C-alpha cells in the first residue's frame, strides 16, 4: 500500500504587492500595445492601397489587445478566459513568426510578442488570474 498526498491548490487572493505588480505588468502591456496602435495608425495613413486593408486589420488588433490588457489590469480576477485568450493568441503569433522564417517584420514582431507573452504570463501568476474561473460567491475580488 502506498501513501498518496493530495496536492493543495492555493485559491486565495494574491498578496497586495503581487497584485499591484501583476496589475502593473498588465498595464505596461496595455501601454506598449497602445504605442503600437498609434504607430499602426500612422502606418495605415501612409500605406499603399495594396497594404491598406492588412494595416487596418493590424491596427484594429492592436486596439483590441490594448483594451484586453487594460481590462486585465483593472479586473484581473473578474475576466474568466481573457488571460488565457491573450496568452494563447500572442504565443501563436510567436510560433508563427518563428516558423515563417526571414519574412520582413516577422522576426521583430515575434520577439516583441514573446516579450508580451512573458510579461502577461508573469502578471497572470502574480494576480492569480486563474481565480477568475471561480464562481462569483467564492471569487476573491481584491
Secondary structure, 3 states (H helix, E strand, C coil): CCCCCCCCCCCCCCCHHHHHHHHHHHHHHHHHHHHHHHHHHHHHHCCCHHHHHHHHHHHHHHHHHHHHHHHHHHCCCCCCCHHHHHHHHHHHHHHHHHHCCCCCCHHHHHHHHHHHHHHHHHHHHHHCHHHHHCCCCCCCCC
